Amino acid sequence: MNAETARWLRALAVGLLSASSPSIVACHAECNAMDAEGTGDCDFGLGYARRDGLADCACVPVIGCGCEGEDCGELFVSYVDCADTLRLE
């Protein structure tokens, strides 16, 4: 596992632990995945974004020194805020 993957997993774990409902949830038929990627070697948590996962849509942390993408201004402040946009199935 490389350092970036380990950092992403650590941030995801922190986000999940801080959420009141930490289970990964499925979302609407259309994920509306966000175009926002962390850039640089920083460990700053910039927010959370919806992403198409292996099976369903999920909320993931965006980590880096800055953000690149059309949806950077729309990042969610917390995992809970992002998860509220997903629909439980």
QUITAWO-V279285 format. One record per residue. N is the residue number from 0. PHI is phi in degrees with one decimal (999 if undefined). BURIAL is b if it has 9 or more other ideal C-beta (glycine too) atoms within 8 Angstrom, else e. Layout:
n=N phi=PHI burial=BURIAL
n=N phi=PHI burial=BURIAL
This chain:
n=0 phi=999 burial=e
n=1 phi=-82.4 burial=e
n=2 phi=-63.6 burial=e
n=3 phi=-66.6 burial=e
n=4 phi=-64.4 burial=e
n=5 phi=-62.2 burial=b
n=6 phi=-65.4 burial=b
n=7 phi=-63.8 burial=b
n=8 phi=-64.4 burial=b
n=9 phi=-63.8 burial=e
n=10 phi=-66.0 burial=b
n=11 phi=-62.8 burial=b
n=12 phi=-62.0 burial=e
n=13 phi=-63.2 burial=b
n=14 phi=-63.1 burial=b
n=15 phi=-67.9 burial=b
n=16 phi=-68.2 burial=e
n=17 phi=-84.5 burial=e
n=18 phi=-79.5 burial=b
n=19 phi=-72.4 burial=e
n=20 phi=-130.3 burial=e
n=21 phi=-76.4 burial=e
n=22 phi=-70.4 burial=e
n=23 phi=-70.0 burial=e
n=24 phi=-120.4 burial=b
n=25 phi=-82.5 burial=b
n=26 phi=-118.7 burial=b
n=27 phi=-55.8 burial=e
n=28 phi=-52.6 burial=e
n=29 phi=-101.0 burial=e
n=30 phi=-68.5 burial=b
n=31 phi=55.1 burial=e
n=32 phi=-54.7 burial=b
n=33 phi=-95.2 burial=b
n=34 phi=-93.7 burial=e
n=35 phi=-155.3 burial=b
n=36 phi=-125.8 burial=b
n=37 phi=-70.8 burial=b
n=38 phi=-123.7 burial=e
n=39 phi=87.2 burial=e
n=40 phi=-97.0 burial=e
n=41 phi=-77.3 burial=e
n=42 phi=-104.6 burial=e
n=43 phi=-74.1 burial=e
n=44 phi=-81.6 burial=b
n=45 phi=-89.4 burial=b
n=46 phi=145.6 burial=b
n=47 phi=-122.9 burial=b
n=48 phi=-133.5 burial=b
n=49 phi=-79.0 burial=b
n=50 phi=-136.2 burial=b
n=51 phi=-72.4 burial=e
n=52 phi=-96.5 burial=e
n=53 phi=-65.8 burial=e
n=54 phi=-119.7 burial=e
n=55 phi=-138.0 burial=b
n=56 phi=-79.5 burial=b
n=57 phi=-145.7 burial=b
n=58 phi=-96.0 burial=b
n=59 phi=-131.5 burial=b
n=60 phi=-73.6 burial=b
n=61 phi=-105.8 burial=b
n=62 phi=-124.8 burial=b
n=63 phi=161.3 burial=b
n=64 phi=-82.7 burial=e
n=65 phi=-153.9 burial=e
n=66 phi=-124.1 burial=b
n=67 phi=-129.0 burial=e
n=68 phi=139.0 burial=b
n=69 phi=-66.3 burial=e
n=70 phi=-103.1 burial=b
n=71 phi=-58.7 burial=b
n=72 phi=-75.4 burial=e
n=73 phi=-108.7 burial=e
n=74 phi=-58.5 burial=b
n=75 phi=-83.9 burial=b
n=76 phi=-69.8 burial=e
n=77 phi=-135.3 burial=b
n=78 phi=-60.5 burial=b
n=79 phi=-61.2 burial=b
n=80 phi=-60.4 burial=b
n=81 phi=-66.9 burial=b
n=82 phi=-62.2 burial=b
n=83 phi=-63.8 burial=e
n=84 phi=-88.4 burial=e
n=85 phi=-99.5 burial=b
n=86 phi=-106.5 burial=e
n=87 phi=-69.0 burial=e
n=88 phi=-116.8 burial=e
